[in-house]
Amino acid sequence: MKLGHALTLLAVGCLLAACQTPTQHTPVPKPSNIILILVDDLGWQDTGVAFTPEPTSFQARYRTPNLERLAAVGLRYSNAYATGSVCTPTRAGLLSGEQPARTHITDWTLHTDRDFSRKMPDLADPDWCKTGLAPGPLLLPELLRKQGYRTIFIGKAHFAAIGTPGADPRNLGFDVNIAGHAAGAPGSYYGTDNFGNGADNPWAVPGLEKYHGQDIFLTEALTLEMERELEVAAADGRPFFLDFSHYAVHTPIQADERFAPAYREAGLDNKEAAYASLIEGVDHSIGRMLTKLEELDLAENTLIVFTSDNGGYSVGARGQTPSGTGAGTHNAPLRSGKSSGYEGGIRVPFVVGYADDAIRGVTSDRLHSPGQLLDTPITTNDLYYTFIAFGHQYHSPPSIPYREGVNLSKHWRLGLDIPPRVLAWNYPHKWGPKGDRYEPFTALRDGDWKIIYWYESAEWELFHLAEDLGERNNLMATEVEKAAQMQDALREWMRLNNAQRPLDRASGQMLPIP
């Protein structure tokens, strides 16, 4: 064979060999396990984790070492918001990704034919969606289940009214439901009271009969069930999504005697000692969760998000604050509380981190700038897109019409900025207790500016939150141009979402967009 021909064959052979070499692909990351810890009615100041640059005196009363472990290696948000100012709108928004103003699930649900809002002399509730959330293929747990996730619900559901399909989380895409039903509060936290079971009580917690008659607190019973479900998930082998929605710290505020004595000894009144014990019970549950994840070798790839479904309760069932003040001041420096359009009604604690980092006490490169307090405004509905993105190995999920939210996964992992946007809330009802502006409102935040329209008094308020976190200085009269811009933005948002307003009681007609 001639040398030239031989070299040609050698070159072709090398080329063919190169073509046949297996292609080197970047390994596809394993889908993360996702745990959402949703605490009921937990206020912005109600843990030992600071959501301000420095901790407040209020936070010093609470013992939450396990949440603090997660926050130390994770991310905290000072401007995290619930989708609604009461329970069901936020919970339905989380699963559907839709704005409550659009779905008209704007108040808490229980009976399909009954409003529970306080009566107003001149206004009435609109014909809102009293049935609550309905089953559908685009709900978060349904989409995660299609991605191969085992979907688990434990605790307070409160997605839909009694007798409707949505009252059972298993109809909303969850493979497992433990203790979730229509009602939004426990009949009792005590196993000795059978958690409210016995008489015909719509608030009775279902499915925990094995604990009836026992001296066990509801948070502890749910934690035992959580541990068992993690064992099942480990054996199953699939990634899992766990929505662990505590009944705590919702009323009735009953003492968890594992923790309450220490708070009484510290000088808290009985109500506040009981409230603090509910919080510590949740934190104790987080510690048990971390331990179980480590035992089952599940911690390494498990993302944990901790937040609340609305602002903190701050009326009759509460005691005194550290400063000696009472109703309406438990979320200070934020104003008011649950159901109000002020920050105390909608701003919530928010921590995200990885279980194994919290266990080891070290940071990893899976989160950008771990341990930091971020001031980017985010909302519960963002978790809809974000959890779906984690199920897609961090790639952005396809756009789904009418879902309001952004995918936070790249923000968390890479530190990418979230594009500027407005956040808004619509509550055309008057919540039961009396207090600081617990009345119908529509509110909108754009940057540091926030505008609120109050329907009963037909009043506008404009605040610059960076300079006036307590919302005491109404700037409508002095910032005229900005006020007009914010009014236009609020009106446009209401039109786009078909937001309901209260009815004029005399005519029966809905009030016009303000």
N, C-alpha and C positions, 0 to 999 in steps of 0.2 A: 504494500500500500504506500502510495506516495505520501511524503510528509505533509504537504498542503491539505490533502484530502483527510488525512488522519486528524490534523488539527481542527478541520471543519467539523468532523464527527464529534470530536471531544467537546468543542464549543456547544454544539447542539445538545449533546448529552448533558452538559452542565446546565444549560438553559432549561431542559426538561426536568432535571432534578430540582432546580430552583422552583419551577412551577409546581412541582409535586410536594414541596415542603409545606407542612401544615401551616395555615395562616395563624399568626399570633394575635389573639383577641384580648382586649382588656377585660379582665374578669368582671362579670356582672355582679354587683353587690347583692348580697342576700337581703330579701325584703325585711324591713325592721318589724319586730313586734311593737305594737303601739298600745300604750296604756294611758287612758284619760282618767284623771282623778278629778271629778266634778263635785265640789262641796256646795251644799245648799245654803244660800243666803250669807255666805262668808264675806265680810267686809274687807276693804282695801287695807285696813290697819290690823286685821284680826289674826296675824301670825307674827312670829319673831323675825320674818324676812322683811327687810326694809324695801319699800317701793318708792322711797325718797332718798336723796343722797345720804341722809343720816337717819337712823331709827328715831321714832317718836316715843314719847313717854307711854303712850297707850300700848305699843308693841312690847314694851318691857315686861308686861304682866303675863305674856303667853310663853309657854314652853313648847317649841316645835323644832327639836333638834334634827329630826329626820328630813323635814322639808328644807331646813337650813343646809343640810348636807347636799341635797340636790341643787339648791340655788348656788352654792359655792363653786360647783363645777359646771353649772348650766348657765342659762340666760334668764334674767328678770326683766319685766316690762313695767315701766312706771305709768304708761298710758294704754293699758289693756282695758277693753270694754266688753261687757256682755251685750249680746244682740238685743235683749229686751231688759226692761226694768223690773220684771217679775218672771216667775219660773218658766211656764210653758212656752212663751215666745222664744226664749233663748234655747231651750231644749229642742224645740221643733226646728229652729233655725240651724242648729248644729247638725242635725241629721239630714235636713233637706237642702241646706245651703241657701235657702231663700230668705229674703227679708220679711219679717213679720208684717210690715205694712203691705206687702204684695199678697201674702197668703191670707191676710186678715186674721191670723192667729195672734191676736194682740193682747190677750189677757189669760189668766190661769184658768184651766178647764177642770170640770168635774162632772156636771150634768149637762146634757145637750140642750136643755130647755131653760137654763137658768143663768142669770148674771149674778156675780157676787160683789160687784162694785158698790160703793156707797152712793146713795141717792143724791142727786143734785136738784136744787129748786127749779132751774131753768133748762137744764140739759139732761140728756139720756144717752145710754150706750147705743152705738150703731149696731146693725145686724152683722156682728162679727162671726168668725168661724168657731162656734162653741164646741164643735165636735173634735177639733184639734187635728193632729197630724194623721194623714191617711197613708196606707201602704202604697209603694210605688217603686219602679225599677231604678230610679236615680237617687234613692236614699243612700247615705254614706255606708251603713253596714251592708246593704245589698251590693254596692259597687266593690267594697272590700272583699265580700264573700266571692264575687265573681273573679277576683284576683287571687283566689286560693286561701283566703284568710279564714280562720275559725273566729267567729264573732260572738262575744260574750257580754251580756249585760247583767250587772249586779247593783241592786239598790233602788233608789227613787227614779221612776220613769217619768210619770206626769206628762206624757206626750199627747194624750188624747182622753176624751171623756169616757165615763162608764158606759159599757155596752157597745162601744165602737171598736172596730178591728185594731186601730192604732193604740188602744189601751194596753195591748199585750206586745212587748218588744219583739217577740218572735214573729209577729206579722210585719215588722219593719226591717227585717234582714238579720236579726240576731239568731244565732243557732241555740243560744242558751239564755234563759231569763231566770234570775233569782231575785225574788222579792219586789219586782217592778210591777206596778199596776197604775190605775187611773189617778189615784189620789196623790197629793203633793206633800203630805206630812204623815208621820207615823201616829197611829192611835195611841201608842205608848212606846217609849224606848226600852221598857223593861220586859224581860222574859217572864218574870213573875206575873205580869199583867197580860201575858200572851201577845205582846205587841199590839194590844187593842182588840184582839179577836175575842169573840164571845157573843155579845149582842150584835144586832145588824148595824155594823159600823163601817161606812165607806172608807174610813181612814185606816182600818186594820191592815197591818202589813201581811201579805200572803206568803205562803210557801216556806215558812220557817217553823213548821209545827214541831220539828224535832227538838227545838229549844223552848217550847212552851212549858211554863212552870219552873224553869231553871232561873237561877240567880245569875243572869247574863245580860249584858247591855247590847242593844241593837247593833252598835258599831262593831262590837266584838263578834257577834254572830255572823255579820256580813263578812268580816275579815276571815273567819274560819272557812266560809264558803269560797272566798277568793282564793285561799290557799289550796283548797281542793280543786278548784277549776284550773289553777296553774299546773297542778300535777297532771290533770287530764290533757291540758294543752301540750305539756312536755312529751307525754306519751304519744300524742297525736302526730307531732312532728311538723305540722304546718305553722306558718306564722300566725299570730293571733292579734286580734283587736279586742281589748278589754275596756269597756265603758264602766268604770266603777264610780257610781254616783251615790255618794253618801246622803242619807236622810239628814244627818247632822249638817249644819247647826240650826235647822228649821225648828220653829216651835212645834210642840211644847218644849220649852227649855227645861230639861230634866237633868239632874246631876248624874254624871258617870262617876260613881263613888270610888273607882280606881284612882281618880285624879283630883276630884273636887276638894278633899280635905286640905291639901296643900294651899289651894287658892283661898279657902276660908281663913286659914292660919296667916296668910299674907295680908289679910284685911279686906278682901273683896266681900261685898254683900252677897247674900245667898244666890240672887239671880245671876250676878256676874261670875260668881264662882262656878255655878252650874254651866254657864255659857263657856267659860274657859275650859271646863272639863270636857265639853263636847269637842272643842278644837283639839285638845291634847289627845283625845281618843282617836281622832282622824290621823294625827301625826304618828301615834303609836301604830296604827294600821299601816302607814307608809313604811315604817321600820320593819314590820313583819313582812310586808310585800318584798322589800329589798332582800331580806334574809332568804325568803323562799325562792326568789329568782336566782340567787346565788347557789342555793342547794341544788336546784334543778338545771344548772348550767344554762340558764336563759338570760342572764343579766347582760351578757356582752353585746347583744344586738337589740336591746329593748329601750325604746324611747318613752319617756314619761312626761306628760303635760299635766300641770296642776292649775286649776282655776276655779272660779265660782260662777253661778248662773245669773247673778244680779248683785247689786250693791247690798251692803250689810243692813240687816234689820235694826231699826233704831227708834222704836216706839215702846208701847206699854209693857211688853214682856221683858224689857231690858232694865238693868239697874243703873248705878251711877258710873260715870267715867272717872279716870284718875284725877281730873280737875274738879270733880264734884258736880258736874253738870249731868243732865238727864237726857230726855227724849230729843232725838234729832241731832245729837252731837257725837255719836259713837264712831263715826267715820271721819272725824276731824283730822286733818285740816279740810277735808271735803265737806260739802254742805249736804244736809239732809240724809236720806237713806232709801232703802228699797222702795220702788215704784215711782220715785221722784225723777224729774228730768234733770235735776242737779247732779253733779258728779258723784255724790254719795249714793245715788240710786243706780248708776250704770258703770262706774269704774270699779274694776275688780283686780284681785291679785292674780299674777300669772308667772309661772316658772316652767321652764322646759329644760330637760337634761337627760342623760343616759344613765341607766341603772348601774352599770358596772363602774362608771366614773364616780358616782355617789358612794358606792361601796368601798372603792379603793381610796377615795379622797384625792384623786388626781384628775387633771383635765386631759382631754384628747383633742385631736384635730378634726373631730366630726362636727364640732361647733366652733364658729368663729368668735374669738374673744370671750371664751367661757368665763363665768364669774362676773360678767359685766351687767350693769343696769342700763337698759336701753330705753330711749324715750319715744321711739316710733309708735304712733297710734296703731293698734291692732284690735280685732274684734273676734268674737266667738266664731262667726261664720267663716273666718279665714281657716279654721281648722278643717272644714269640709274639704277644701281643695288641698290643703297641706297633707292631711292623712292619706288622701287618694294618691298624692304624689309620692309619698313614702312607699305606698303599695306598688307603685310603678318604678321602684328603685330610683326615686328622686326626679324622674323626668316629669315634666309638666303634663298633667292629664288633659284630655281634650276639653275645650270650652263647652260648658253646658248652659243653655240659655236661662237667663233670669236668676242665676245663682250669684249672690253678692258676696265677694270675698276674693282674697288673693292667696297664692301658694307661697307660704313662708319658708319652704324647705331651703331654697337657695339663700334666703336672708339669714337663716340660721347657720347654714354650713359655710357660706362664702362671704357673709357680711354684705351682700348686695343690698342696695337701697330699695325700699318699696316706693314706687311712683306716687306722687302726691294724689290724694283722693279725699273725698268728703265721707264722713260717717254720720249716720242719722238714725233717729229713734222716733217711733210714733206710738203713743199710748192714749187712745181716745176714751179712757175710763177714769173713774175716781176710785182709788184703792180704799179698802175698808177703814183702817185706822186714821185718826186725825193727826196732822203733823205739818211739817214745813213743806208746803207746796206738793202735797200728795193729791194731785189733780190732773186732768187731761192735758197733754202737751204734745207738741212736735218739736224736736231739737235737732240741730245740725252742727257738726264741728268741721271746720276747714282750717288746717294748720293750727295755730294757737287760738283761733277765734271760735267762739261758740255762740249760737243764737237759739233762743227758746221762745216758742209761742205758747201762752197759757190760755186755754179756751174759756174757762169760767170767767176770768176777769178781762179777756180780750187784750192781754198785755204782752208786749215784746220785751225781752231782756237780751242784752249783748254783753259778753264777757271776753276779756283777754286772759286766757288761762295761765299763760306763762307768768303774768304779773299778778293775777287774782285767782289763785287756785280755789279759794273759798267762795267764789262767785258772789261777792258783796257789792261790787261797783258796777252798776248798770251803765253802759256806755252808749245807749241808744241815742241820747240827746247830744252827746259830744263828738261821737264818731259817725257822723251822718252818712258819709259816703260808704264807709265800710258796712254800716247797718243796712243800707239799701242793697249792697251787693249780697250780703248774707240772706236777707229776706228773699231776694230773687232766687238764690241757690236753694233755699228751703222749699219755696213754691215749686220750682222745677222738679226737685226730688219727689215731692208729693204727687205731682202729675205723672211722672214716670212710673211710680210704684202704685198708683191708684190708692193712695193712703186714705183711710177712712177718718172722718171727724165725728165728734159727738153730734147727736140730733138736737135740734131745737124742740123742746118739750111741747110748746104750744102748737107748732105747725106739723111736727113729726118729720120735718125735712132735715137732711144733713147740713151742718154749717158749711159755708163756702170755704175754699182754701183761703187762708188769711192773707 
